[in-house]
Amino acid sequence: MNVIIIGAGIMGTTFATLAKELAPELDITLLERLDGAGAGNSWVFNNAGTGHEANCELNYTPVDEEVISVEKALKIHAQFNVAKQFWAYLIEKGAIKDPKSFINQTKHCTIVSETAIDELRLRFREMSAHHFFEQMRYSEDFDEIKRWIPYTMEERPRDQKMAATVIETGTDVNFGALTQQMAEYAVNDLGVKIEYGTHVKRVHRSPSGSWLVETVRQGVATRYKADVLFVGAGGGAFPILKKSHLPFAKRFSGFPVGGRFLRAPISADQADQYRAKTYGKAKVGAPPMSVPHLDLRVADGQYYLLFGPFASFKPVLERGRGFLDYLRSMRLHDIPGLLNVAIEHFALVKYLVSETFKGEKSMFEELDSFAPGLSKKFDWKPVEAGQRVQIIKDGDLQMGTEVLVSRDKTYGTLLGASPGASVSPEVMLRCLEQLLPSIFEKEEARKKKAKIFPEDDLAALINHPDRYREIRDAVNARLGINKQAAE
């Protein structure tokens, strides 16, 4: 069977690697617009690099009339633990030589001011009662919080009431480095083909029912033929979906959101003082991706602090593509949905526009509000982040992700942004189960799946503490994550 994958980011590369592991007989070709794998939104500074498992993100535990919902947090935590199983397998296989090349243990903390202390206390009480978050700690003590996250507390007045939680076994993940190593392994060991510098112009069905993929590479037009087509091209998935003429394509359009960070290089000694990702509470009207956070980042053995994000509204699908590409991706039936979003989410649109024109002075003021005095401690520079395209579905703005598979199981795509890369192995496994169900009918594939994923049943991880702890401890040991290391 001939499989074409559009996009060699974390999603497409994971899909290709996992598919080839389970079904070596598949003929798989990846088509990538850029010159390398993981060079788009997966690149290290195009995202925050948080190993999202709901340890510290308040937006994963919404509160409604003093009742907190933890269901989303439980699902994301379980998905990330499935992801870690896949990465641990790649290390065991030798596809990745050193786990520290892409994943590093980093405390996950949440900090809030006086107005949100009750919410954080409630969150801690509900979450720490579940075995996923049994290692979470809570404090309102200034000195204890300062020991956890010194850079946020060093110049803060001692009489300022704050509360914080910490989980020691959080992670910082360089998804670009992970994608690059997976791609090398997929090509050199599994026989996957990757065509870089290849821009997909359109896809359409042939009379025989296969998919024809029209591309341009260095000015030369090339056509690829696929029995099965998977599109994991970030924002670029939206125009490709429109050109597919699939019935459900009319239900979806894209709402682009950009972002910036402040970044500062730091020394290894300074990184040891602050080995954490600290999340706060988003402003009213801000999108979930705009939750302020101060992160330790590890990139190619160098250490950085990252603060942000500062959202922006840029009508482009991906960095390096222009407004005309976004305009050409739209259809007349998309206009009512866009107008509805503009009306129903006016506060969000207003927020994004105001953030777009925010200067460095205002960015430093926000940094000092989050971590007093920190703007003068390091050499901060603004950097552009990746471009996210949120889903507009049936005229309603969605903040999550959605996997779409055609009725005949020949076309699949992933739309949306969050929690994205962190859960890519679990999401791609589910996509494979829908798009290529026949491979799981083979006993060899089922045995291989069980070896890669000792436990991929989210319900089993959520409902069976001993099973979860067994899996967690085994994969954490392989990934170099242990409770004592970050204390």
N, C-alpha and C positions, 0 to 999 in steps of 0.2 A: 504493500500500500504506500502511495506517495503522499507525504504530509508536508505542507508548506506552512511555515510560521513567519509572521510579519512582526518584526521587533525583537532585537537581541538585548533587551533589558533583563531585569531580574525575572520577570514573569515568563517571557518567551524562552529564555535560556533554561529556566527551571522546567518548563513544559517539555522542551526538547530532551534534556538530560533524563528526566524521569521517564518519559515515553520510551526512550532508547534502552534504559535499564530494564524496563518491564517487557519490552517487545523489540529485541535486537533486529528483527527482520524488517522493521519499518524503514523506509527511505525518507529521511528528514532533511529539509533544507530551511535554513533561517535566512531571511532577507532583512538587512539592517540599513537604514538611511545614513547613519553616522559611520565613522571609520574604525570603530571598535565596539566590543561588547560592553554593556553597562555604562555607556558614555552619556546617556541622557539623564532622565530623572533618577536613575540608579546610582549615578556618580556620587562620590562621597559628600561633596558640599552642595549637591542639589536637593538634599533631604537632611533631616535632623539626625538620622542614624539611630534613633531609639528602637531597641528591640521591643516593639509594642506588645505588652502582655497585660495591659490595664493596671499596672502597679501604681501609676502616678498620674494618670490622665483623668481629670474630673469629668470631662465630657463623655467618658465611657460609663459613668454612673449618674445618670440624670436624676434630679430630685423633683418630684411633683407633690405639692402640698405636704411637705415634710416626710414624704415616703420616698426612699431611695431604691432605684432599680439596679440590680447587679447582674442581670441576665446577659447583657451585652459584654460586660467585663469578663464573665465566666467563659463565654464563647471565644473571645479574643485570646484569653490566656490559654485555653485549650488548643486553639489553632496554632499559637506560637510554640507550644510544646510539641506539636506534630512537626512543625518546621524544624525545630532543633533536632528531632530524630533524623530527618533527612540530611541535615548538615553533619551530624555525627557520623552517619553512614559514609558520607563523602570523605571524611577524615580517615575513617577505618579503611576505606578502599584505597587511600593514597591519592585521591583526586585533589585533595587539599593537604598540603604538607604540615602547615602550622596553623592551628585555629586562631592564634593571635593575629594572623594576617588579615582577618576579617571580623573577629568577634572578641570583645574585651569586657571583662566584668566591670560594671559601673553601677553604683548605687542609684536606685530610682526613688526620688523624693517628691513630695508634694508640699508646698508651703502656701499658707493663706494668712490674710490679715484678720483683724477682729471680726469684721462683718461676716466672714465665712467660716469661723471656727466651729460653729454648731454643725454646719454641713460636713466639714471634714471629720469631726468626731463621730457623726452618724455613719459616714462612709467607712471609717475605720472599724466601727463596731460591727457593721453588717459584713464587711469583706473579711476581716480577720477571723470571723466565725467559720469561714469556709477553708478547707485544706489548701486551696490554691494560694491563699494569702495569709496562712498561719504564721509566717515569719515577719509579717508587717509589724512595725512598732509606731507608736504615736507619742507625741510630746508637745507640751506647751511651755516647757522649760527653756529659757533663752540659751543657757550654756550647753545643754544637750543638743539643741538644734544647731548651735554653732559648731559643735564637734562633727555633726553630720555633714553640714554644708557651710563651711567657714566663709566663703566668698560672698554669700548672701547676707551674712550676719555681722561681719567684722566692724562695720561703721554704722550699724543700725542702733538707734537709741534703745537702751535696755528696758525702758518702760513701754515700748511699743508691743502690744499684745500680738503674738503670732502663734500658729500651730503648724505642725509638720508631721508627716509620716515618712518612713523609710523602709525599703526592702533592699537588702544587701546584694541580692543575686540578680539584679538587673543587668542589662547589657548595652553596650554601644556596638553597632554593627556597621561595617563599611560594606554596603551593598554593591558598590562598584567593584571592589576587590573580589568579593564573593562571585559576582557575575563573570568577571574576567577569568577567574580560575575554573569555574564551571564550564565556560565556553571552551577553554583550552582542552579540558578533559573530554568534553563532548566531541570535539573535532578529532583529537589525537587518539583517543581510546575507544570511543563509541561509534565513530564514523559519521557523525553529523556534519553536514556541509553548511558553511556560513558565507554569504555573499555580502560584504560590506560596501558602503557607498552606493547602495541600491535604493532608489526612491520609487515607491509603489504609486503609480498614477491611478489605477482603478482595478477593481476585480469584477468579474461577471461570470455567469454560468455559460458553459458551452452546450450545444444541442444534446450532447451525450450525458450531461448532468454534472460533469466535473467542473472545477473552478479554474478559470483562466486569470492569471495575475499579470497585469501589464506593468512593466517597470522600465526605468531609465537608469543607466549606470555610465558615467563619464560620456554622456551624450548619445549613448547607444541604447536603442530600445530592445528589450528582451521580454519574452513571454514565458511564464512558468505555468505548468499544469499540475493541479492538485486534486487528489481524491478527497482529502480532508484539508481544510484551511483553518488555522487559528490565528487570530489577530490580537497581539498583545503589545500594541504600539502606543500606549499612553493616550494622549490627546489625539494622536493621529488615527486612533481606532474609529473615531466618530465619522469622518468623511468616508473612510473605507466602508463602514457599515451602510452609510447612505447610498453609496454606489453599488452595493450588493443587491439592492432591490428586494431584500427579504421583507416579508410582511410586517414584522415587528420593528423594522428600522424607523418607521414613521413615529413611533412612540418616544424616540429618544433624540435629544440634542445635547449640546455641551455648553457649560458655563465656565469659562476659563478664569482661574485665579492664580496670580503670580505671587512671588514673595522674595524678601531679602533678609539677610542676617547680618549681624555684626560679628566679626571673627577676629580673634587675637591669638598669635602663636604664644605658647608657654613652654617652660622647661619641664623636664621629667620630675624634678623636685616639686615644682608648682602643681603639676598634675597629681602628685601623690597627696598634696594638701586638699585637693578638690577632685576626687574621683567620683563624680556624680552627674546625674541629669535631674535638674530640679524644675518641676512644673508648677505654675501658678494657676490662676483662674482667668479665663478669657473675659474681655470686656463685653458689656451688653451689646448684642447685635453683631459681634464678631463671629466669623466662621470657626468651626472646631480646629482647623489647621492653624489658627492664629493664637492658640493658647500660648502665653509667654513662657519660655523656658531657657534656662542657662545650662549648657551641656559641655561636658568634657568630650572631645572628639579625638579619635586616634586615626591618623591617615599616613600610611607608609612609614610607620615607626615614629612619626612626629605628633606632638600634642598641640591641641588648640582648644580654646573656649569659643563657644558659639552662643549668641543670644538673639532671640527673635521668636517667631518670624514676624516680619513686617509685611502684611499682605498688600497686594496691589491688584488692580484690574487691568489686565492686558489682553486685548482680544486676539490672542494668538494661541494656536493649539500646542505648540512645542517651542522651546528655545531654538532659535535659528530659522524659524518659519515666520512668515509675515502675516499681516492682517488680511491680505487678499486670500490666503489659504483658508483662513477661518470663514471669510465671507463666502468663498466658493463651496464650503462644506455645508452651508445652510440651504434649506429649502423653504418654500412658501409656507408649508405646514408647520415649520418650526417657529414662525413669528408669533403666533398666539401664545405659545409656551414661554417664549422669552419675555413678552409683554407681561404675562401673568407673574413671572418671577420678579420683574421690575416693580410690580405693584405690591405683590404679597410680601416681598422681601426688600422693601424700599430701604429699611434701616441698614441691611447688609450691603446693598449697592452703594448707599451713601458712605458707609464705613470704608468700603474698598476704594472708592474714589478718593476719599480724604487720605487714606494710607498711601495711595499711589504718589501723592505729592509731598509726603513727609520727608523733611531734610535730615541731615546728619545730627543737627543740634537736638531735634525732637527725639531722634533715635537714642542718643546718649542720655537724654532726660528719662526715657522709659527704662533704660538699663539701670540708671542710678535709683530709680524708684523701686525696681525689683531687687537690686543689690547695691545699696548705698556706697558711693565712693569708688565703685569698680571701674567706671569709665576712665579714671585717671591712673589706674594701677597697671593697665596693659595697653599695648598698641593696637587699638581696634580699627578695623577697616570694614566698610559695608561691602557685602558680596551678594551677587544675584543667586537665588535658589532656582529650583526647577519650576516648571509650569504645570500646574494641575488643572484638569478639566473635570469639574463636577457634573453629575448627571442631572439633566432635566428629563423626567419621565412623566408622560401624560400631563405636561404642563406644570409639574411640581418639582421643586429643587430637592435633590437627594444628596446626602453627604457621605454615603458609603460606597460600596462597590457592588457590581452586579455581573454575573457570568451569564451570557446569552448563548444558547445553542439552537441551531435551526432544527426544524421538525425532522428532517431527514438525516440529522447528525453528521453533516458534512461541513458546517461552518460554525465556529465558536469564536467568541470575543469576550474581552474583559473591559468593562467601563468603570470609571470612577477612580477614587484616590485613596481612601482610608479604610483600614489600617495598612493596606498595600503590601509593600515588600516584606514586612515582618511575617506575614502569614502566607507568603507566596507558595511554599511547597504544599500546604494543605489545600489552598484554593486550586492550584493546578492539578492536584490529585483528583479533586471532585470534578474538575473540568474534563480530565481524561476519562473518568468513569462515565460521564455523559456523552462525550464526543467519540470515544473509541471503546465502547463497552465490550466489544468482541475480544479484546486482548485479555480481559479479566476472566474470560471463560476458560482460559488455559491454565492448567495446574501449575506450570512453571512460573507463569506470571504471578499467580496468587502466592506462591512460595516466596518469590522475590519481593513482592510487596510486603509480606510479613517480615522479611529480613530488614527491609529499609525502614518500615514503620512498625515497630513491635506493638504499638497501640495507636491506631488512627481514629478510633471511635471517640468522638468528642464526649458523648454521653458517659462512656466508661471512665474517662478522665475526670469528668465533672462529678460523677456520683460514687466513685470508688476510691477513697483516699489512699489505701495501700497500693493499689495499682498505679495511681498517679505518682506517688512518691518513688516507687520502684523505677518507673520510666524516667522521671525527672532526675533522680540522682545518678542514674547510669549515663544519660546523655550529657548532663552537666559535667561529670567527671571527664568525659571525652572532649568536651569543649573548653575545659580549663576553668569552669565556674564552680566556686565553692563558697559556703556561707562565711567562712572565717577570713577569706582573702581580702574582703573589702572593709572589714571592721577596724 
